[in-house]
C-alpha cells in the first residue's frame, strides 16, 4: 500500500437504516483503531517461562474518531440524533487502498467547541457495537 491522501479516509453513516450511507460532513481529521484483547494462559508448565496466549479468544473492538467543522448537513443532525436516541446504526469506514469496514457503532462522545474569532468545530467518537465486516478494495 503506497502513500494515500488523508482526505480519502472516510466515515460514512447509515442515514435511514436502509443502507443509505453518506459521508460525515465537515471532517478534517479521522482515526480508526482495531483492538483485540489477549487471554493469557501462561502456567508453570509454559515452555521456558514464556507467556502463552489463547488464540481466537478475547474481545475484539474498533474505535473511530473524527473532528471537523459544521457544514449544516443532514449528517450533523443524524449524528446528534444517534447520540441522544442511543442508537447503534451501521457505519462504514473507507480505508484507501485497503478496504471498507462496516458494522454497528455507538456514538460515545460528541463534543462542540468554538472561539470568538474562529469557526465552530466538533469531535465525534464511535465504538463498535457488534460484528464488523471487512471488504477488500
N, CA, C and O atoms as a GROMACS GRO file, in nm:
protein
  548
    1UNK      N    1   0.085  -0.116   0.000
    1UNK     CA    2   0.000   0.000   0.000
    1UNK      C    3   0.090   0.123   0.000
    1UNK      O    4   0.171   0.141   0.091
    2UNK      N    5   0.077   0.205  -0.100
    2UNK     CA    6   0.156   0.326  -0.111
    2UNK      C    7   0.095   0.440  -0.031
    2UNK      O    8  -0.004   0.422   0.040
    3UNK      N    9   0.155   0.557  -0.042
    3UNK     CA   10   0.106   0.677   0.027
    3UNK      C   11  -0.036   0.710  -0.019
    3UNK      O   12  -0.070   0.693  -0.136
    4UNK      N   13  -0.116   0.756   0.074
    4UNK     CA   14  -0.256   0.788   0.046
    4UNK      C   15  -0.289   0.927   0.097
    4UNK      O   16  -0.223   0.978   0.189
    5UNK      N   17  -0.390   0.988   0.038
    5UNK     CA   18  -0.443   1.115   0.088
    5UNK      C   19  -0.526   1.090   0.213
    5UNK      O   20  -0.612   1.002   0.213
    6UNK      N   21  -0.501   1.165   0.319
    6UNK     CA   22  -0.578   1.152   0.441
    6UNK      C   23  -0.726   1.182   0.419
    6UNK      O   24  -0.811   1.126   0.488
    7UNK      N   25  -0.756   1.268   0.324
    7UNK     CA   26  -0.895   1.303   0.298
    7UNK      C   27  -0.974   1.188   0.238
    7UNK      O   28  -1.097   1.194   0.231
    8UNK      N   29  -0.904   1.083   0.194
    8UNK     CA   30  -0.972   0.967   0.136
    8UNK      C   31  -1.013   0.864   0.241
    8UNK      O   32  -1.080   0.767   0.208
    9UNK      N   33  -0.973   0.885   0.366
    9UNK     CA   34  -1.019   0.801   0.477
    9UNK      C   35  -1.154   0.856   0.520
    9UNK      O   36  -1.161   0.961   0.584
   10UNK      N   37  -1.260   0.785   0.485
   10UNK     CA   38  -1.395   0.838   0.503
   10UNK      C   39  -1.472   0.763   0.610
   10UNK      O   40  -1.457   0.642   0.626
   11UNK      N   41  -1.555   0.836   0.682
   11UNK     CA   42  -1.652   0.777   0.774
   11UNK      C   43  -1.789   0.805   0.716
   11UNK      O   44  -1.825   0.920   0.691
   12UNK      N   45  -1.865   0.698   0.694
   12UNK     CA   46  -2.000   0.713   0.638
   12UNK      C   47  -2.100   0.654   0.735
   12UNK      O   48  -2.075   0.550   0.796
   13UNK      N   49  -2.214   0.721   0.750
   13UNK     CA   50  -2.319   0.669   0.839
   13UNK      C   51  -2.444   0.636   0.760
   13UNK      O   52  -2.476   0.699   0.660
   14UNK      N   53  -2.515   0.534   0.810
   14UNK     CA   54  -2.643   0.494   0.751
   14UNK      C   55  -2.746   0.598   0.792
   14UNK      O   56  -2.776   0.614   0.911
   15UNK      N   57  -2.798   0.668   0.696
   15UNK     CA   58  -2.886   0.781   0.724
   15UNK      C   59  -3.030   0.740   0.755
   15UNK      O   60  -3.101   0.812   0.824
   16UNK      N   61  -3.072   0.624   0.704
   16UNK     CA   62  -3.213   0.587   0.714
   16UNK      C   63  -3.237   0.450   0.777
   16UNK      O   64  -3.351   0.415   0.806
   17UNK      N   65  -3.131   0.374   0.799
   17UNK     CA   66  -3.147   0.237   0.847
   17UNK      C   67  -3.166   0.139   0.734
   17UNK      O   68  -3.183   0.019   0.757
   18UNK      N   69  -3.165   0.188   0.610
   18UNK     CA   70  -3.186   0.104   0.492
   18UNK      C   71  -3.060   0.090   0.407
   18UNK      O   72  -3.068   0.046   0.293
   19UNK      N   73  -2.945   0.126   0.462
   19UNK     CA   74  -2.821   0.113   0.387
   19UNK      C   75  -2.788   0.233   0.299
   19UNK      O   76  -2.706   0.222   0.208
   20UNK      N   77  -2.852   0.347   0.325
   20UNK     CA   78  -2.821   0.470   0.252
   20UNK      C   79  -2.710   0.541   0.328
   20UNK      O   80  -2.736   0.613   0.424
   21UNK      N   81  -2.584   0.521   0.284
   21UNK     CA   82  -2.468   0.576   0.354
   21UNK      C   83  -2.427   0.710   0.295
   21UNK      O   84  -2.421   0.728   0.173
   22UNK      N   85  -2.399   0.805   0.385
   22UNK     CA   86  -2.346   0.936   0.346
   22UNK      C   87  -2.221   0.964   0.427
   22UNK      O   88  -2.212   0.929   0.544
   23UNK      N   89  -2.125   1.028   0.362
   23UNK     CA   90  -2.002   1.067   0.431
   23UNK      C   91  -2.033   1.172   0.535
   23UNK      O   92  -2.104   1.268   0.507
   24UNK      N   93  -1.979   1.155   0.657
   24UNK     CA   94  -1.998   1.253   0.764
   24UNK      C   95  -1.936   1.384   0.717
   24UNK      O   96  -1.817   1.389   0.686
   25UNK      N   97  -2.016   1.488   0.713
   25UNK     CA   98  -1.975   1.615   0.654
   25UNK      C   99  -1.880   1.693   0.744
   25UNK      O  100  -1.891   1.688   0.867
   26UNK      N  101  -1.788   1.763   0.682
   26UNK     CA  102  -1.704   1.859   0.750
   26UNK      C  103  -1.584   1.802   0.823
   26UNK      O  104  -1.512   1.876   0.889
   27UNK      N  105  -1.561   1.672   0.813
   27UNK     CA  106  -1.447   1.614   0.885
   27UNK      C  107  -1.316   1.665   0.828
   27UNK      O  108  -1.300   1.676   0.707
   28UNK      N  109  -1.224   1.697   0.917
   28UNK     CA  110  -1.089   1.739   0.877
   28UNK      C  111  -0.987   1.631   0.913
   28UNK      O  112  -0.884   1.619   0.848
   29UNK      N  113  -1.017   1.554   1.016
   29UNK     CA  114  -0.925   1.450   1.062
   29UNK      C  115  -1.005   1.330   1.107
   29UNK      O  116  -1.108   1.345   1.174
   30UNK      N  117  -0.960   1.212   1.072
   30UNK     CA  118  -1.026   1.089   1.113
   30UNK      C  119  -0.922   0.989   1.163
   30UNK      O  120  -0.805   0.993   1.123
   31UNK      N  121  -0.968   0.901   1.250
   31UNK     CA  122  -0.878   0.799   1.305
   31UNK      C  123  -0.960   0.674   1.331
   31UNK      O  124  -1.073   0.682   1.379
   32UNK      N  125  -0.902   0.559   1.298
   32UNK     CA  126  -0.966   0.430   1.321
   32UNK      C  127  -0.867   0.340   1.392
   32UNK      O  128  -0.750   0.334   1.355
   33UNK      N  129  -0.912   0.270   1.494
   33UNK     CA  130  -0.823   0.174   1.560
   33UNK      C  131  -0.899   0.043   1.582
   33UNK      O  132  -1.016   0.042   1.618
   34UNK      N  133  -0.828  -0.067   1.559
   34UNK     CA  134  -0.882  -0.201   1.580
   34UNK      C  135  -0.806  -0.261   1.698
   34UNK      O  136  -0.684  -0.249   1.707
   35UNK      N  137  -0.878  -0.327   1.787
   35UNK     CA  138  -0.817  -0.380   1.908
   35UNK      C  139  -0.863  -0.524   1.930
   35UNK      O  140  -0.975  -0.561   1.896
   36UNK      N  141  -0.775  -0.604   1.989
   36UNK     CA  142  -0.808  -0.741   2.028
   36UNK      C  143  -0.743  -0.768   2.163
   36UNK      O  144  -0.621  -0.761   2.177
   37UNK      N  145  -0.826  -0.799   2.260
   37UNK     CA  146  -0.773  -0.832   2.392
   37UNK      C  147  -0.706  -0.969   2.386
   37UNK      O  148  -0.750  -1.057   2.313
   38UNK      N  149  -0.602  -0.986   2.462
   38UNK     CA  150  -0.537  -1.116   2.469
   38UNK      C  151  -0.583  -1.189   2.594
   38UNK      O  152  -0.617  -1.127   2.695
   39UNK      N  153  -0.584  -1.322   2.587
   39UNK     CA  154  -0.618  -1.405   2.700
   39UNK      C  155  -0.493  -1.484   2.737
   39UNK      O  156  -0.449  -1.572   2.662
   40UNK      N  157  -0.437  -1.453   2.851
   40UNK     CA  158  -0.312  -1.514   2.897
   40UNK      C  159  -0.340  -1.650   2.959
   40UNK      O  160  -0.415  -1.659   3.056
   41UNK      N  161  -0.280  -1.756   2.903
   41UNK     CA  162  -0.296  -1.892   2.957
   41UNK      C  163  -0.162  -1.948   3.004
   41UNK      O  164  -0.142  -2.070   3.010
   42UNK      N  165  -0.071  -1.858   3.038
   42UNK     CA  166   0.060  -1.898   3.086
   42UNK      C  167   0.045  -1.973   3.219
   42UNK      O  168  -0.035  -1.936   3.304
   43UNK      N  169   0.126  -2.079   3.233
   43UNK     CA  170   0.125  -2.156   3.358
   43UNK      C  171   0.268  -2.195   3.393
   43UNK      O  172   0.362  -2.160   3.322
   44UNK      N  173   0.282  -2.267   3.502
   44UNK     CA  174   0.415  -2.313   3.542
   44UNK      C  175   0.476  -2.407   3.438
   44UNK      O  176   0.598  -2.422   3.431
   45UNK      N  177   0.392  -2.470   3.359
   45UNK     CA  178   0.440  -2.563   3.256
   45UNK      C  179   0.475  -2.493   3.124
   45UNK      O  180   0.519  -2.560   3.031
   46UNK      N  181   0.455  -2.363   3.114
   46UNK     CA  182   0.484  -2.291   2.990
   46UNK      C  183   0.633  -2.301   2.958
   46UNK      O  184   0.717  -2.274   3.043
   47UNK      N  185   0.663  -2.340   2.836
   47UNK     CA  186   0.800  -2.363   2.793
   47UNK      C  187   0.887  -2.241   2.815
   47UNK      O  188   0.858  -2.132   2.765
   48UNK      N  189   0.993  -2.260   2.892
   48UNK     CA  190   1.089  -2.153   2.916
   48UNK      C  191   1.034  -2.035   2.994
   48UNK      O  192   1.098  -1.931   3.003
   49UNK      N  193   0.915  -2.051   3.050
   49UNK     CA  194   0.854  -1.941   3.123
   49UNK      C  195   0.796  -1.832   3.033
   49UNK      O  196   0.764  -1.722   3.079
   50UNK      N  197   0.785  -1.863   2.905
   50UNK     CA  198   0.732  -1.764   2.811
   50UNK      C  199   0.580  -1.756   2.822
   50UNK      O  200   0.512  -1.856   2.845
   51UNK      N  201   0.530  -1.637   2.805
   51UNK     CA  202   0.386  -1.615   2.806
   51UNK      C  203   0.321  -1.693   2.692
   51UNK      O  204   0.377  -1.704   2.583
   52UNK      N  205   0.203  -1.747   2.720
   52UNK     CA  206   0.124  -1.815   2.619
   52UNK      C  207  -0.011  -1.745   2.609
   52UNK      O  208  -0.072  -1.711   2.711
   53UNK      N  209  -0.057  -1.725   2.487
   53UNK     CA  210  -0.186  -1.661   2.465
   53UNK      C  211  -0.280  -1.759   2.398
   53UNK      O  212  -0.238  -1.842   2.316
   54UNK      N  213  -0.407  -1.751   2.433
   54UNK     CA  214  -0.509  -1.837   2.376
   54UNK      C  215  -0.560  -1.773   2.248
   54UNK      O  216  -0.626  -1.669   2.250
   55UNK      N  217  -0.528  -1.837   2.135
   55UNK     CA  218  -0.569  -1.784   2.005
   55UNK      C  219  -0.719  -1.785   1.987
   55UNK      O  220  -0.787  -1.878   2.031
   56UNK      N  221  -0.770  -1.682   1.924
   56UNK     CA  222  -0.913  -1.673   1.894
   56UNK      C  223  -0.999  -1.632   2.011
   56UNK      O  224  -1.121  -1.621   1.997
   57UNK      N  225  -0.939  -1.608   2.128
   57UNK     CA  226  -1.017  -1.568   2.245
   57UNK      C  227  -1.006  -1.417   2.263
   57UNK      O  228  -0.931  -1.351   2.191
   58UNK      N  229  -1.079  -1.364   2.358
   58UNK     CA  230  -1.072  -1.221   2.386
   58UNK      C  231  -1.173  -1.143   2.306
   58UNK      O  232  -1.234  -1.193   2.212
   59UNK      N  233  -1.190  -1.020   2.346
   59UNK     CA  234  -1.288  -0.931   2.283
   59UNK      C  235  -1.220  -0.847   2.177
   59UNK      O  236  -1.114  -0.789   2.201
   60UNK      N  237  -1.282  -0.839   2.060
   60UNK     CA  238  -1.235  -0.752   1.952
   60UNK      C  239  -1.320  -0.625   1.953
   60UNK      O  240  -1.440  -0.630   1.983
   61UNK      N  241  -1.258  -0.514   1.921
   61UNK     CA  242  -1.333  -0.389   1.916
   61UNK      C  243  -1.269  -0.295   1.815
   61UNK      O  244  -1.154  -0.312   1.774
   62UNK      N  245  -1.346  -0.196   1.778
   62UNK     CA  246  -1.296  -0.091   1.690
   62UNK      C  247  -1.344   0.043   1.745
   62UNK      O  248  -1.454   0.054   1.797
   63UNK      N  249  -1.260   0.143   1.731
   63UNK     CA  250  -1.294   0.279   1.772
   63UNK      C  251  -1.267   0.372   1.655
   63UNK      O  252  -1.167   0.359   1.584
   64UNK      N  253  -1.357   0.466   1.637
   64UNK     CA  254  -1.344   0.565   1.530
   64UNK      C  255  -1.356   0.702   1.594
   64UNK      O  256  -1.439   0.723   1.683
   65UNK      N  257  -1.273   0.795   1.549
   65UNK     CA  258  -1.288   0.932   1.596
   65UNK      C  259  -1.264   1.026   1.479
   65UNK      O  260  -1.193   0.993   1.384
   66UNK      N  261  -1.324   1.141   1.489
   66UNK     CA  262  -1.306   1.241   1.386
   66UNK      C  263  -1.332   1.379   1.441
   66UNK      O  264  -1.400   1.396   1.542
   67UNK      N  265  -1.276   1.477   1.374
   67UNK     CA  266  -1.301   1.615   1.413
   67UNK      C  267  -1.316   1.698   1.286
   67UNK      O  268  -1.257   1.667   1.183
   68UNK      N  269  -1.396   1.802   1.298
   68UNK     CA  270  -1.418   1.884   1.180
   68UNK      C  271  -1.498   2.009   1.209
   68UNK      O  272  -1.511   2.052   1.324
   69UNK      N  273  -1.551   2.064   1.104
   69UNK     CA  274  -1.631   2.187   1.112
   69UNK      C  275  -1.772   2.158   1.064
   69UNK      O  276  -1.794   2.066   0.985
   70UNK      N  277  -1.866   2.236   1.113
   70UNK     CA  278  -2.005   2.218   1.073
   70UNK      C  279  -2.024   2.257   0.927
   70UNK      O  280  -1.973   2.359   0.881
   71UNK      N  281  -2.099   2.173   0.857
   71UNK     CA  282  -2.132   2.202   0.718
   71UNK      C  283  -2.282   2.220   0.700
   71UNK      O  284  -2.331   2.231   0.588
   72UNK      N  285  -2.357   2.222   0.813
   72UNK     CA  286  -2.503   2.233   0.809
   72UNK      C  287  -2.562   2.126   0.719
   72UNK      O  288  -2.649   2.152   0.637
   73UNK      N  289  -2.512   2.005   0.736
   73UNK     CA  290  -2.556   1.893   0.654
   73UNK      C  291  -2.647   1.800   0.733
   73UNK      O  292  -2.656   1.809   0.856
   74UNK      N  293  -2.715   1.712   0.661
   74UNK     CA  294  -2.800   1.612   0.724
   74UNK      C  295  -2.721   1.522   0.818
   74UNK      O  296  -2.776   1.472   0.917
   75UNK      N  297  -2.594   1.502   0.788
   75UNK     CA  298  -2.514   1.414   0.872
   75UNK      C  299  -2.490   1.473   1.011
   75UNK      O  300  -2.478   1.398   1.108
   76UNK      N  301  -2.484   1.606   1.023
   76UNK     CA  302  -2.471   1.669   1.155
   76UNK      C  303  -2.592   1.634   1.242
   76UNK      O  304  -2.579   1.592   1.356
   77UNK      N  305  -2.710   1.653   1.184
   77UNK     CA  306  -2.833   1.625   1.255
   77UNK      C  307  -2.846   1.477   1.289
   77UNK      O  308  -2.889   1.442   1.398
   78UNK      N  309  -2.809   1.392   1.196
   78UNK     CA  310  -2.819   1.247   1.218
   78UNK      C  311  -2.725   1.202   1.330
   78UNK      O  312  -2.764   1.119   1.412
   79UNK      N  313  -2.605   1.255   1.337
   79UNK     CA  314  -2.510   1.220   1.443
   79UNK      C  315  -2.567   1.259   1.579
   79UNK      O  316  -2.558   1.182   1.675
   80UNK      N  317  -2.625   1.377   1.589
   80UNK     CA  318  -2.687   1.420   1.715
   80UNK      C  319  -2.802   1.328   1.752
   80UNK      O  320  -2.817   1.289   1.868
   81UNK      N  321  -2.885   1.293   1.654
   81UNK     CA  322  -2.999   1.205   1.678
   81UNK      C  323  -2.953   1.068   1.729
   81UNK      O  324  -3.009   1.015   1.824
   82UNK      N  325  -2.851   1.013   1.664
   82UNK     CA  326  -2.798   0.882   1.705
   82UNK      C  327  -2.751   0.887   1.850
   82UNK      O  328  -2.780   0.796   1.927
   83UNK      N  329  -2.680   0.993   1.886
   83UNK     CA  330  -2.629   1.006   2.023
   83UNK      C  331  -2.743   1.014   2.125
   83UNK      O  332  -2.748   0.935   2.219
   84UNK      N  333  -2.834   1.108   2.105
   84UNK     CA  334  -2.939   1.131   2.204
   84UNK      C  335  -3.041   1.018   2.210
   84UNK      O  336  -3.102   0.997   2.314
   85UNK      N  337  -3.061   0.946   2.100
   85UNK     CA  338  -3.154   0.833   2.099
   85UNK      C  339  -3.087   0.703   2.140
   85UNK      O  340  -3.155   0.602   2.159
   86UNK      N  341  -2.955   0.702   2.154
   86UNK     CA  342  -2.883   0.582   2.193
   86UNK      C  343  -2.886   0.472   2.087
   86UNK      O  344  -2.878   0.354   2.120
   87UNK      N  345  -2.895   0.511   1.963
   87UNK     CA  346  -2.900   0.414   1.852
   87UNK      C  347  -2.761   0.356   1.824
   87UNK      O  348  -2.659   0.413   1.862
   88UNK      N  349  -2.760   0.241   1.756
   88UNK     CA  350  -2.635   0.180   1.710
   88UNK      C  351  -2.650   0.143   1.562
   88UNK      O  352  -2.653   0.025   1.528
   89UNK      N  353  -2.658   0.243   1.476
   89UNK     CA  354  -2.675   0.215   1.333
   89UNK      C  355  -2.543   0.168   1.269
   89UNK      O  356  -2.437   0.172   1.332
   90UNK      N  357  -2.553   0.126   1.147
   90UNK     CA  358  -2.434   0.086   1.072
   90UNK      C  359  -2.357   0.208   1.025
   90UNK      O  360  -2.414   0.311   0.989
   91UNK      N  361  -2.226   0.193   1.028
   91UNK     CA  362  -2.133   0.291   0.973
   91UNK      C  363  -2.041   0.217   0.879
   91UNK      O  364  -2.024   0.095   0.889
   92UNK      N  365  -1.981   0.289   0.788
   92UNK     CA  366  -1.876   0.237   0.701
   92UNK      C  367  -1.752   0.322   0.721
   92UNK      O  368  -1.760   0.445   0.734
   93UNK      N  369  -1.638   0.256   0.722
   93UNK     CA  370  -1.510   0.327   0.723
   93UNK      C  371  -1.438   0.284   0.596
   93UNK      O  372  -1.408   0.166   0.577
   94UNK      N  373  -1.411   0.380   0.509
   94UNK     CA  374  -1.341   0.353   0.384
   94UNK      C  375  -1.194   0.386   0.405
   94UNK      O  376  -1.157   0.502   0.426
   95UNK      N  377  -1.111   0.283   0.399
   95UNK     CA  378  -0.966   0.299   0.417
   95UNK      C  379  -0.904   0.284   0.279
   95UNK      O  380  -0.906   0.175   0.223
   96UNK      N  381  -0.848   0.392   0.223
   96UNK     CA  382  -0.799   0.389   0.086
   96UNK      C  383  -0.696   0.279   0.061
   96UNK      O  384  -0.607   0.255   0.143
   97UNK      N  385  -0.709   0.213  -0.052
   97UNK     CA  386  -0.619   0.106  -0.095
   97UNK      C  387  -0.614  -0.010   0.004
   97UNK      O  388  -0.520  -0.090   0.000
   98UNK      N  389  -0.714  -0.021   0.091
   98UNK     CA  390  -0.717  -0.128   0.190
   98UNK      C  391  -0.851  -0.198   0.187
   98UNK      O  392  -0.859  -0.317   0.154
   99UNK      N  393  -0.959  -0.124   0.221
   99UNK     CA  394  -1.090  -0.184   0.220
   99UNK      C  395  -1.193  -0.102   0.292
   99UNK      O  396  -1.168   0.012   0.332
  100UNK      N  397  -1.311  -0.163   0.309
  100UNK     CA  398  -1.423  -0.098   0.376
  100UNK      C  399  -1.463  -0.185   0.496
  100UNK      O  400  -1.484  -0.306   0.482
  101UNK      N  401  -1.472  -0.122   0.611
  101UNK     CA  402  -1.519  -0.189   0.732
  101UNK      C  403  -1.660  -0.138   0.758
  101UNK      O  404  -1.685  -0.018   0.756
  102UNK      N  405  -1.753  -0.232   0.782
  102UNK     CA  406  -1.892  -0.192   0.804
  102UNK      C  407  -1.950  -0.268   0.922
  102UNK      O  408  -1.923  -0.387   0.941
  103UNK      N  409  -2.030  -0.197   1.001
  103UNK     CA  410  -2.099  -0.260   1.112
  103UNK      C  411  -2.160  -0.156   1.204
  103UNK      O  412  -2.152  -0.036   1.179
  104UNK      N  413  -2.222  -0.206   1.310
  104UNK     CA  414  -2.292  -0.119   1.405
  104UNK      C  415  -2.191  -0.048   1.496
  104UNK      O  416  -2.095  -0.108   1.544
  105UNK      N  417  -2.216   0.080   1.519
  105UNK     CA  418  -2.134   0.160   1.610
  105UNK      C  419  -2.226   0.246   1.695
  105UNK      O  420  -2.336   0.283   1.654
  106UNK      N  421  -2.178   0.278   1.814
  106UNK     CA  422  -2.249   0.371   1.903
  106UNK      C  423  -2.168   0.500   1.910
  106UNK      O  424  -2.045   0.497   1.923
  107UNK      N  425  -2.236   0.612   1.902
  107UNK     CA  426  -2.170   0.741   1.922
  107UNK      C  427  -2.147   0.755   2.072
  107UNK      O  428  -2.242   0.771   2.149
  108UNK      N  429  -2.021   0.749   2.113
  108UNK     CA  430  -1.988   0.753   2.256
  108UNK      C  431  -1.949   0.891   2.304
  108UNK      O  432  -1.947   0.917   2.424
  109UNK      N  433  -1.918   0.980   2.212
  109UNK     CA  434  -1.881   1.116   2.250
  109UNK      C  435  -1.910   1.211   2.136
  109UNK      O  436  -1.883   1.181   2.019
  110UNK      N  437  -1.966   1.323   2.170
  110UNK     CA  438  -1.995   1.429   2.074
  110UNK      C  439  -1.959   1.559   2.143
  110UNK      O  440  -2.023   1.598   2.241
  111UNK      N  441  -1.856   1.626   2.093
  111UNK     CA  442  -1.806   1.748   2.157
  111UNK      C  443  -1.814   1.864   2.059
  111UNK      O  444  -1.790   1.849   1.939
  112UNK      N  445  -1.848   1.981   2.112
  112UNK     CA  446  -1.858   2.102   2.032
  112UNK      C  447  -1.768   2.208   2.092
  112UNK      O  448  -1.756   2.219   2.214
  113UNK      N  449  -1.704   2.286   2.005
  113UNK     CA  450  -1.616   2.392   2.053
  113UNK      C  451  -1.618   2.508   1.955
  113UNK      O  452  -1.656   2.492   1.839
  114UNK      N  453  -1.578   2.622   2.003
  114UNK     CA  454  -1.569   2.740   1.918
  114UNK      C  455  -1.499   2.852   1.992
  114UNK      O  456  -1.506   2.861   2.115
  115UNK      N  457  -1.433   2.935   1.918
  115UNK     CA  458  -1.370   3.052   1.979
  115UNK      C  459  -1.433   3.177   1.919
  115UNK      O  460  -1.497   3.174   1.815
  116UNK      N  461  -1.412   3.285   1.988
  116UNK     CA  462  -1.473   3.413   1.949
  116UNK      C  463  -1.445   3.448   1.803
  116UNK      O  464  -1.535   3.492   1.732
  117UNK      N  465  -1.322   3.430   1.758
  117UNK     CA  466  -1.286   3.471   1.621
  117UNK      C  467  -1.254   3.351   1.532
  117UNK      O  468  -1.172   3.360   1.441
  118UNK      N  469  -1.320   3.238   1.559
  118UNK     CA  470  -1.295   3.118   1.478
  118UNK      C  471  -1.423   3.044   1.448
  118UNK      O  472  -1.532   3.086   1.487
  119UNK      N  473  -1.408   2.934   1.379
  119UNK     CA  474  -1.522   2.854   1.339
  119UNK      C  475  -1.564   2.760   1.452
  119UNK      O  476  -1.484   2.728   1.540
  120UNK      N  477  -1.690   2.718   1.449
  120UNK     CA  478  -1.739   2.616   1.542
  120UNK      C  479  -1.691   2.481   1.492
  120UNK      O  480  -1.696   2.452   1.372
  121UNK      N  481  -1.644   2.398   1.584
  121UNK     CA  482  -1.592   2.267   1.547
  121UNK      C  483  -1.662   2.160   1.630
  121UNK      O  484  -1.728   2.188   1.730
  122UNK      N  485  -1.646   2.035   1.585
  122UNK     CA  486  -1.700   1.924   1.661
  122UNK      C  487  -1.602   1.807   1.658
  122UNK      O  488  -1.518   1.796   1.569
  123UNK      N  489  -1.615   1.721   1.757
  123UNK     CA  490  -1.540   1.596   1.763
  123UNK      C  491  -1.640   1.485   1.789
  123UNK      O  492  -1.735   1.501   1.866
  124UNK      N  493  -1.616   1.373   1.725
  124UNK     CA  494  -1.708   1.261   1.727
  124UNK      C  495  -1.628   1.135   1.759
  124UNK      O  496  -1.523   1.112   1.699
  125UNK      N  497  -1.677   1.053   1.852
  125UNK     CA  498  -1.613   0.925   1.883
  125UNK      C  499  -1.717   0.814   1.873
  125UNK      O  500  -1.831   0.830   1.918
  126UNK      N  501  -1.677   0.704   1.814
  126UNK     CA  502  -1.765   0.588   1.795
  126UNK      C  503  -1.699   0.464   1.850
  126UNK      O  504  -1.577   0.450   1.844
  127UNK      N  505  -1.780   0.371   1.902
  127UNK     CA  506  -1.731   0.242   1.949
  127UNK      C  507  -1.812   0.132   1.881
  127UNK      O  508  -1.934   0.142   1.870
  128UNK      N  509  -1.743   0.028   1.836
  128UNK     CA  510  -1.813  -0.081   1.770
  128UNK      C  511  -1.914  -0.144   1.864
  128UNK      O  512  -1.892  -0.152   1.985
  129UNK      N  513  -2.027  -0.187   1.806
  129UNK     CA  514  -2.137  -0.240   1.886
  129UNK      C  515  -2.184  -0.375   1.834
  129UNK      O  516  -2.299  -0.413   1.854
  130UNK      N  517  -2.096  -0.447   1.767
  130UNK     CA  518  -2.132  -0.578   1.712
  130UNK      C  519  -2.029  -0.622   1.610
  130UNK      O  520  -1.921  -0.565   1.599
  131UNK      N  521  -2.065  -0.725   1.536
  131UNK     CA  522  -1.978  -0.783   1.434
  131UNK      C  523  -1.946  -0.681   1.326
  131UNK      O  524  -2.035  -0.612   1.276
  132UNK      N  525  -1.819  -0.672   1.288
  132UNK     CA  526  -1.777  -0.585   1.179
  132UNK      C  527  -1.741  -0.671   1.059
  132UNK      O  528  -1.681  -0.777   1.074
  133UNK      N  529  -1.776  -0.625   0.941
  133UNK     CA  530  -1.742  -0.695   0.817
  133UNK      C  531  -1.638  -0.614   0.741
  133UNK      O  532  -1.644  -0.492   0.738
  134UNK      N  533  -1.544  -0.684   0.681
  134UNK     CA  534  -1.440  -0.620   0.604
  134UNK      C  535  -1.450  -0.664   0.458
  134UNK      O  536  -1.462  -0.783   0.429
  135UNK      N  537  -1.447  -0.568   0.367
  135UNK     CA  538  -1.446  -0.594   0.223
  135UNK      C  539  -1.322  -0.526   0.166
  135UNK      O  540  -1.306  -0.405   0.176
  136UNK      N  541  -1.234  -0.606   0.106
  136UNK     CA  542  -1.110  -0.552   0.046
  136UNK      C  543  -1.144  -0.471  -0.077
  136UNK      O  544  -1.238  -0.502  -0.150
  137UNK      N  545  -1.066  -0.366  -0.100
  137UNK     CA  546  -1.082  -0.285  -0.221
  137UNK      C  547  -0.997  -0.340  -0.333
  137UNK      O  548  -0.998  -0.286  -0.444
   0.00000   0.00000   0.00000
